[in-house]
């Protein structure tokens, strides 16, 4: 009974192991190591090295007393794949049919659970796109959504727009259980946050985001109240969309998911951990103020400055970024900067031949299990 529990515990552990190792692999491989001089080389080396280590050591892991496969015998056809000096038991004791099937089944479950964990972990590698207000982040997002001329079938990123999510959760009844309309109207009861033209007795009055923005930008305590209501809902919906886009990407998108998140650095350290690469759209402060005043003509200069100063300075965000897209010039210049950033993101995220941890595990799994099946066939012929 004890040995059975040990076998099951070891098998189940491969699910979180695949999840965790996949995340670590993607984060390590996306570091800026010779990414410009030798694109994808570092990414490929890291992924291949970790995959090989998993195959040669982790997949055949046993407890200290040697248990983990439910038997202690030798499968000769597995010898080329086993770690040095590893054996399921006495090399002189060849496996019977039942033992060979047991080893094959345990290995199959290990590969399967590790693969599932690796696939899910691989989806949680979104690119975080942020920047200061009026720096041109929305324009960059729209460019990322379209395919680049260099790779028309796979150049576009799957973009998740948190501003859009934040808007939808305040529309009465739109997001079902994730709707924040009632909680927000209760918290801001007595405040003028509704669209003009509705009476006091009207139900489900639409929220005027401009009025709400003026209130929270003036009062930090009310801004915290708004964030406390909306951030958990936005994060929940964002995670659902990240996983869905990662597992089932649309045909015209690459495997890269980009999240347009205006307050990435303001939200806190925990949110930053979600993003393997952080991209900041930046421009000079005087240009930022000019663009904001041109975009929001109903705001005074003081109101515009207040909104800019309510966020972390762009210069600070630039220091914390992995990739910076400068937007001080024309739209054509911005397009060039975005395409350069797109290529850098792809080179730091995708290895040669589309190598991923989960795909490698499938290949190694097929090779290993095929060897096990050969042993089973040999035993059957010998018994006959």
C-alpha positions in Angstrom: 0.0 0.0 0.0 2.8 2.4 0.9 4.6 1.7 -2.4 1.3 2.4 -4.3 0.9 5.7 -2.6 4.5 6.6 -3.4 4.0 5.8 -7.1 0.8 7.8 -7.3 2.3 10.8 -5.5 5.3 10.8 -7.8 3.1 10.6 -10.9 0.8 13.4 -9.8 3.8 15.6 -9.0 4.6 15.7 -12.7 1.7 18.0 -13.4 2.9 20.9 -11.2 6.5 20.1 -12.2 5.6 20.6 -15.9 3.7 23.8 -15.1 6.6 25.3 -13.0 9.5 24.2 -15.2 7.7 25.5 -18.3 7.3 28.9 -16.8 10.9 29.0 -15.6 12.1 27.8 -19.1 10.2 30.5 -20.9 11.3 33.3 -18.6 15.0 32.2 -18.7 15.0 31.7 -22.5 13.5 35.2 -23.1 16.3 37.0 -21.3 18.3 39.5 -23.5 21.4 37.3 -24.2 22.8 38.0 -27.7 19.2 38.5 -28.9 20.3 41.2 -31.4 23.6 39.6 -32.5 22.3 36.0 -32.7 18.5 36.0 -32.7 16.8 32.9 -31.2 20.1 31.2 -30.4 20.0 31.7 -26.6 16.2 30.9 -26.6 16.9 27.6 -28.5 19.9 26.6 -26.4 18.0 27.1 -23.1 14.9 25.2 -24.2 16.8 22.3 -25.7 19.1 22.0 -22.6 16.2 22.0 -20.2 14.2 19.5 -22.3 17.1 17.1 -22.5 17.7 17.3 -18.7 14.0 16.5 -18.0 14.1 13.6 -20.4 17.3 12.0 -19.1 16.7 12.6 -15.3 13.3 13.9 -14.2 11.1 11.5 -16.2 12.9 8.5 -14.6 12.9 9.9 -11.1 12.4 7.5 -8.2 12.3 7.7 -4.4 15.5 7.3 -2.4 14.6 3.6 -1.8 14.3 3.0 -5.6 10.5 2.8 -5.7 8.5 4.8 -8.2 7.6 2.3 -11.0 6.1 -0.5 -9.0 8.6 -3.1 -10.1 12.4 -3.7 -10.1 13.4 -5.4 -13.3 15.2 -4.5 -16.5 13.9 -3.4 -19.9 16.8 -3.8 -22.3 15.2 -1.6 -25.1 15.1 1.3 -22.6 18.8 1.3 -21.9 19.8 4.0 -24.5 17.3 6.4 -23.0 18.1 5.9 -19.3 20.4 8.1 -17.2 23.9 6.7 -16.6 23.9 3.9 -14.0 20.1 4.0 -13.8 18.1 0.8 -13.6 14.6 -0.2 -12.6 16.2 -3.0 -10.6 18.6 -5.9 -11.1 20.0 -5.8 -14.7 20.1 -9.6 -14.6 16.4 -9.8 -13.9 14.5 -9.2 -17.1 10.9 -7.9 -16.8 8.0 -10.2 -17.2 5.1 -9.0 -19.4 3.1 -7.6 -16.5 6.1 -5.6 -15.2 6.9 -4.2 -18.6 3.3 -3.1 -19.0 3.4 -1.5 -15.6 6.6 0.5 -16.4 5.2 1.6 -19.7 2.0 2.8 -18.1 3.8 4.7 -15.4 6.0 6.4 -17.9 3.0 7.2 -20.1 1.2 8.9 -17.1 4.4 10.9 -16.2 4.8 12.1 -19.8 1.1 13.0 -20.1 0.9 14.9 -16.8 4.1 16.7 -17.4 2.9 17.6 -21.0 -0.4 19.0 -19.7 1.4 21.1 -17.0 3.9 22.4 -19.6 1.2 23.4 -22.0 -0.7 25.4 -19.4 2.6 26.9 -18.1 3.5 27.8 -21.6 0.3 29.8 -22.1 1.1 32.0 -19.1 3.9 33.9 -20.9 2.1 37.1 -22.1 3.9 40.2 -23.1 2.9 43.2 -21.0 2.5 46.4 -23.0 2.3 49.6 -21.0 3.3 53.2 -21.0 2.3 56.7 -19.8 -1.0 58.3 -20.6 -1.0 59.9 -24.2 2.3 58.2 -25.1 0.7 56.3 -28.1 0.1 52.9 -26.5 -3.2 52.4 -28.3 -1.6 53.0 -31.6 1.1 50.5 -30.8 -1.5 48.0 -29.8 -3.3 48.4 -33.2 0.0 47.9 -35.0 0.7 44.7 -33.0 -2.7 43.4 -33.9 -1.9 43.5 -37.6 0.6 41.2 -39.4 4.0 42.4 -40.3 5.1 42.4 -43.9 7.8 39.9 -43.1 5.5 37.2 -41.8 2.0 37.7 -42.9 0.5 34.5 -41.6 2.1 34.6 -38.1 3.2 38.2 -37.4 0.1 39.5 -35.6 -0.1 39.3 -31.9 -3.2 38.3 -30.0 -3.9 41.5 -28.0 -5.9 41.6 -24.8 -7.1 45.1 -24.1 -7.6 45.8 -20.4 -9.1 49.2 -21.0 -11.9 47.4 -23.0 -12.4 44.9 -20.1 -12.5 47.8 -17.6 -15.2 49.4 -19.7 -17.2 46.3 -20.1 -17.4 45.4 -16.4 -19.0 48.8 -15.7 -21.8 48.2 -18.3 -24.8 46.9 -16.3 -25.4 43.2 -16.9 -22.8 42.8 -19.7 -20.2 40.6 -18.0 -22.6 38.4 -15.9 -21.1 37.4 -12.6 -18.0 39.5 -13.4 -19.9 42.7 -13.7 -18.8 45.4 -11.2 -21.6 47.9 -11.9 -23.6 47.4 -8.7 -20.6 47.3 -6.4 -19.2 50.5 -8.0 -22.5 52.4 -7.9 -23.0 51.4 -4.2 -19.4 52.5 -3.3 -19.9 55.9 -5.1 -23.4 56.5 -4.0 -24.2 60.3 -4.0 -21.4 61.0 -6.5 -22.2 62.4 -10.0 -20.9 59.4 -12.0 -23.7 58.8 -14.4 -24.3 60.0 -18.0 -26.3 63.2 -18.1 -30.0 63.0 -19.0 -31.0 60.2 -16.7 -33.3 60.7 -13.7 -32.8 59.6 -10.1 -35.3 56.8 -10.4 -33.9 55.3 -13.7 -32.4 51.9 -13.3 -29.1 50.8 -14.8 -28.0 54.2 -15.7 -24.8 54.1 -17.7 -21.6 55.3 -16.0 -19.9 58.3 -17.4 -16.2 57.2 -17.3 -15.0 60.8 -17.8 -16.9 61.9 -14.6 -15.7 58.9 -12.7 -12.1 59.6 -13.9 -12.3 63.2 -12.7 -13.4 62.0 -9.2 -10.7 59.4 -8.8 -7.9 61.4 -10.2 -8.7 64.2 -7.6 -9.1 61.8 -4.6 -6.6 59.1 -4.0 -8.8 57.3 -1.5 -11.6 57.0 -4.1 -9.1 55.9 -6.6 -8.2 53.1 -4.2 -11.8 52.2 -3.8 -12.3 52.0 -7.6 -9.2 49.9 -7.9 -10.3 47.6 -5.1 -13.6 46.9 -7.0 -12.3 46.7 -10.5 -8.8 45.2 -10.4 -9.9 41.7 -9.1 -12.6 41.5 -11.8 -10.2 42.7 -14.6 -7.5 40.3 -13.5 -9.9 37.4 -13.5 -11.2 38.1 -17.0 -7.6 38.8 -18.2 -6.4 35.4 -17.0 -9.3 33.6 -18.7 -8.4 35.4 -22.0 -4.7 34.7 -21.7 -5.2 31.0 -21.2 -7.8 30.8 -24.0 -5.6 32.7 -26.5 -2.6 30.7 -25.4 -4.3 27.3 -25.8 -6.4 28.2 -28.9 -4.8 31.0 -30.8 -6.6 32.3 -33.8 -5.2 31.2 -37.2 -3.9 34.7 -38.1 -2.0 35.2 -34.8 1.3 34.0 -33.6 1.6 32.1 -30.3 2.4 35.4 -28.6 -0.2 37.0 -26.4 0.1 40.7 -25.7 -1.8 42.4 -22.8 -2.4 46.1 -23.1 -2.2 47.1 -19.4 -2.0 50.8 -18.8 -1.1 50.6 -15.1 1.2 47.6 -15.1 3.8 49.1 -12.8 1.2 51.0 -10.7 -0.8 47.8 -9.8 2.1 46.2 -8.0 4.9 43.6 -8.1 2.6 40.6 -8.2 1.1 41.6 -11.5 4.5 42.3 -13.0 5.5 38.6 -12.3 2.9 37.4 -14.7 4.6 39.0 -17.7 7.8 37.5 -19.1 8.5 40.5 -21.2 7.5 44.1 -20.4 7.3 46.6 -23.2 7.0 50.3 -22.5 5.7 52.9 -25.0 7.4 56.2 -24.1 7.8 59.8 -25.2 9.2 63.0 -23.8 7.2 64.7 -21.1 6.4 67.9 -23.1 5.2 65.8 -26.0 3.1 63.7 -23.6 1.4 66.8 -22.2 0.8 68.3 -25.6 -0.8 65.1 -26.9 -3.0 64.7 -23.9 -4.3 68.3 -24.2 -5.0 67.8 -27.9 -6.8 64.5 -27.3 -8.9 65.8 -24.3 -9.8 69.4 -25.3 -12.3 69.6 -22.4 -9.5 69.2 -19.8 -7.4 72.2 -18.6 -3.6 72.1 -18.5 -3.7 71.6 -14.8 -6.1 68.6 -15.1 -3.8 67.1 -17.7 -0.8 67.5 -15.6 -2.6 66.0 -12.6 -3.5 62.9 -14.7 0.1 62.5 -15.9 1.5 63.0 -12.3 -0.9 60.4 -10.9 1.0 57.7 -12.7 4.6 56.5 -12.3 6.8 58.8 -14.5 7.6 57.5 -17.9 11.3 57.7 -17.3 10.9 55.3 -14.3 8.9 52.9 -16.5 11.6 52.9 -19.1 14.2 51.8 -16.6 12.0 48.8 -15.6 11.2 47.8 -19.2 12.7 44.9 -21.2 11.9 46.6 -24.5 11.2 50.4 -25.0 9.3 51.8 -28.0 9.9 55.5 -28.4 7.1 57.6 -29.9 8.5 61.1 -30.2 8.2 61.4 -34.0 5.8 60.6 -36.8 3.5 57.6 -37.3 5.8 56.1 -39.9 8.7 56.3 -37.4 6.5 54.7 -34.8 5.6 51.9 -37.1 9.4 51.2 -37.7 10.0 51.1 -33.9 7.1 48.8 -33.4 8.2 46.4 -36.1 11.7 46.3 -34.5 10.1 45.6 -31.2 7.9 42.9 -32.7 10.9 41.1 -34.1 12.8 41.3 -30.8 9.8 39.9 -28.9 9.5 37.0 -31.4 13.2 36.2 -31.3 13.2 36.3 -27.5 10.1 34.2 -27.2 10.2 31.6 -30.0 13.1 29.1 -30.6 14.2 27.7 -33.9 11.7 25.3 -35.5 9.1 26.4 -33.0 10.7 24.3 -30.2 8.8 24.4 -27.0 9.0 22.3 -23.8 5.7 20.6 -24.5 6.6 19.7 -28.0 9.9 18.2 -27.0 8.2 16.2 -24.3 5.9 14.7 -26.9 8.9 13.7 -29.1 10.8 12.2 -26.2 7.7 10.5 -24.9 7.0 8.8 -28.2 10.7 7.6 -28.4 10.7 6.3 -24.9 7.3 4.6 -25.0 8.1 3.1 -28.4 11.1 1.5 -26.8 8.8 0.1 -24.0 6.4 -1.3 -26.6 9.3 -3.0 -28.3 10.2 -4.7 -25.0 6.6 -5.8 -24.6 6.5 -7.2 -28.1 9.8 -9.1 -27.5 8.5 -10.6 -24.3 5.3 -11.7 -26.0 7.4 -13.4 -28.7 9.7 -15.1 -26.2 6.7 -16.4 -24.2 5.1 -17.8 -27.3 
